[in-house]
Amino acid sequence: MNNVLQFHREAFDILKHKFVLVEDLNSFSDYEVINIYGGIELNLKEPTEYIRNLFINTLEKPININKRIFITRKGSDVYHKGVLKRYILNENELMDTLKKYNFEYVQLEDLNFKEKIQLFMQSEITISSHGSQLSFISFCDRNSRIVEICNNGTIGFINQQIVTIGNTLDLKFVRYSKIFEDRYGNFNLNVKEFEEYLKQYLE
């Protein structure tokens, strides 16, 4: 509670008609903290659907769901003590190819929380390597496609969080794993092979 970040404020601002962001529990004489996950055996379906619906039912629904987006992780070093993690080292080459299919290059750090949700709500196809930026697939249309590029990811970390979100929400989620990563999860992508793989989702 003593480390409220900007994105926390932005998220609660969207939901201010339903919730109040409390930054200091000492201002309350009586309160209770509830664990909605229910212990070791996690049932994520209900809370994940609840959070998804809180936001998408509050924001205006997009008229068209036709954006094709590639999300970069070139700024990931800011969050990892100056070390790039799970970055596509030849992403410029990849973008040269993706532009042929009308993909936009997106760095989520340039957007506020509301804009991020709206972007994913409008997405027809989302491509990115593994990372927290993909937690926003929670707000994708059920018919949109999500392609996460990851094999092992960062050594020593569990890299299944996005898979879990995709499976929990029954999204059209796939993981492309034909890559060789370094210990930080960074890699060069065989762009021609990936393009052939991607064509099945572009028809």
C-alpha positions in Angstrom: 0.0 0.0 0.0 3.0 2.3 0.4 4.1 1.8 -3.2 1.2 3.0 -5.4 2.5 3.4 -8.9 1.2 5.6 -11.7 -0.5 2.7 -13.5 -2.4 1.8 -10.3 -3.8 5.4 -10.2 -4.7 5.2 -13.9 -6.5 1.9 -13.5 -8.5 3.0 -10.4 -9.3 6.3 -12.2 -11.2 4.2 -14.9 -13.1 2.4 -12.1 -13.7 5.4 -9.8 -17.5 5.0 -10.2 -17.1 1.6 -8.5 -13.9 1.7 -6.4 -11.8 4.0 -4.3 -8.0 3.7 -4.3 -6.9 3.6 -0.7 -3.2 4.6 -0.2 -3.0 4.6 3.6 -4.7 1.8 5.5 -4.0 3.8 8.7 -6.8 6.1 7.8 -9.2 3.2 8.6 -10.0 2.0 12.1 -11.4 -1.3 10.8 -10.7 -3.3 7.6 -10.3 -6.8 6.3 -8.0 -8.1 3.6 -9.6 -10.9 1.5 -7.7 -13.4 -0.7 -10.0 -13.9 -3.7 -8.0 -16.7 -5.1 -9.0 -19.1 -2.3 -5.7 -20.8 -1.4 -3.2 -23.1 -3.1 -5.6 -24.7 -5.6 -6.2 -21.6 -7.7 -9.4 -21.1 -9.6 -8.5 -18.2 -11.8 -11.5 -18.2 -14.2 -13.9 -16.2 -12.0 -11.6 -13.4 -10.8 -10.0 -13.1 -14.2 -13.3 -12.8 -16.0 -14.5 -10.3 -13.2 -11.5 -8.0 -13.7 -11.8 -8.2 -17.5 -15.5 -7.3 -17.4 -14.9 -4.5 -14.9 -12.8 -2.6 -17.5 -14.3 -3.5 -20.8 -17.9 -2.9 -19.6 -16.8 0.6 -18.4 -15.0 1.7 -21.5 -16.6 2.4 -24.8 -16.6 -0.6 -27.1 -14.6 -0.2 -30.3 -16.5 -0.1 -33.6 -13.9 -2.0 -35.5 -11.6 -4.7 -34.2 -9.0 -4.6 -36.9 -5.7 -3.4 -35.5 -2.7 -5.6 -36.0 0.0 -4.8 -33.5 3.5 -5.8 -32.7 4.6 -4.9 -29.2 8.3 -4.2 -28.6 10.3 -5.0 -25.4 13.1 -2.6 -26.3 12.4 -0.7 -23.1 12.5 -3.7 -20.8 16.0 -2.8 -19.5 14.4 0.0 -17.4 12.6 -2.6 -15.3 15.5 -5.1 -15.1 18.5 -3.0 -13.8 19.7 -2.1 -17.2 19.4 -5.6 -18.7 17.3 -6.3 -21.8 15.1 -9.3 -21.3 13.0 -11.4 -23.8 13.8 -8.9 -26.5 13.8 -9.7 -30.2 17.3 -8.6 -31.2 16.4 -8.3 -34.9 13.0 -6.7 -34.4 13.7 -4.1 -37.1 14.0 -6.9 -39.7 10.8 -8.4 -38.3 8.9 -5.1 -38.6 10.0 -4.7 -42.2 8.1 -7.9 -42.9 5.1 -7.2 -40.6 4.5 -3.8 -42.2 3.6 -5.7 -45.4 0.6 -7.0 -43.4 -0.4 -3.7 -41.8 1.1 -4.3 -38.4 1.7 -1.3 -36.1 4.9 -1.0 -34.0 3.8 -0.3 -30.4 5.8 0.5 -27.3 3.3 0.3 -24.4 5.3 2.6 -22.1 4.1 5.4 -24.4 0.5 4.8 -23.5 -1.5 5.3 -20.3 -3.5 2.4 -18.8 -6.8 3.3 -20.5 -5.1 3.6 -23.9 -3.4 0.2 -23.4 -6.8 -1.5 -22.7 -8.4 0.2 -25.7 -5.5 -0.8 -27.9 -6.0 -4.5 -27.0 -9.8 -4.2 -27.3 -9.3 -3.1 -30.9 -6.7 -5.7 -31.8 -7.3 -8.3 -34.4 -3.8 -9.9 -34.1 -1.2 -9.2 -31.4 2.4 -10.3 -31.6 5.0 -10.0 -28.9 7.7 -11.9 -27.0 6.8 -13.0 -23.5 6.5 -10.3 -20.9 4.1 -8.4 -18.6 3.0 -6.3 -21.5 0.9 -9.2 -22.7 -1.2 -9.3 -19.6 -3.4 -6.8 -21.5 -4.6 -9.7 -23.7 -7.1 -10.0 -20.8 -9.0 -7.3 -22.7 -8.8 -8.7 -26.2 -11.9 -9.6 -28.2 -12.6 -13.3 -28.0 -12.0 -13.7 -31.7 -8.7 -11.9 -31.8 -5.4 -13.8 -32.2 -2.5 -13.5 -29.8 0.9 -14.9 -30.8 3.5 -15.0 -28.0 7.0 -15.7 -29.0 8.8 -17.6 -26.3 10.6 -20.9 -25.8 12.2 -21.1 -22.3 12.1 -17.4 -21.6 14.4 -15.9 -18.9 16.4 -18.6 -17.0 15.2 -19.1 -13.4 11.8 -17.6 -13.9 8.3 -19.1 -14.5 7.3 -17.9 -18.0 3.8 -19.4 -18.2 1.8 -16.4 -16.9 0.5 -15.3 -20.3 -0.3 -18.9 -21.3 -2.4 -19.1 -18.2 -4.3 -15.9 -19.0 -5.0 -17.1 -22.5 -6.2 -20.5 -21.4 -8.2 -19.1 -18.5 -10.1 -16.7 -20.8 -10.4 -19.2 -23.7 -8.6 -16.7 -26.0 -7.2 -17.7 -29.4 -3.7 -17.8 -28.0 -0.7 -19.5 -29.4 3.0 -19.7 -28.5 5.7 -19.7 -31.2 8.7 -21.5 -29.8 11.0 -22.0 -32.7 13.8 -19.8 -31.3 17.0 -20.1 -29.3 17.3 -17.7 -26.4 20.2 -16.5 -24.3 20.0 -16.6 -20.5 17.9 -13.4 -20.4 15.4 -14.7 -23.0 16.7 -12.5 -25.8 16.9 -14.0 -29.3 17.1 -13.5 -33.1 14.0 -14.6 -35.0 14.1 -16.4 -38.3 11.8 -13.9 -39.9 11.1 -15.9 -43.1 10.1 -18.9 -41.1 7.9 -16.8 -38.8 6.2 -15.1 -41.7 5.2 -18.5 -43.1 3.9 -19.5 -39.7 2.0 -16.3 -39.3 0.2 -16.5 -42.7 -2.3 -19.0 -41.3 -3.6 -16.3 -39.0 -3.7 -13.6 -41.7 -6.1 -15.2 -44.1 
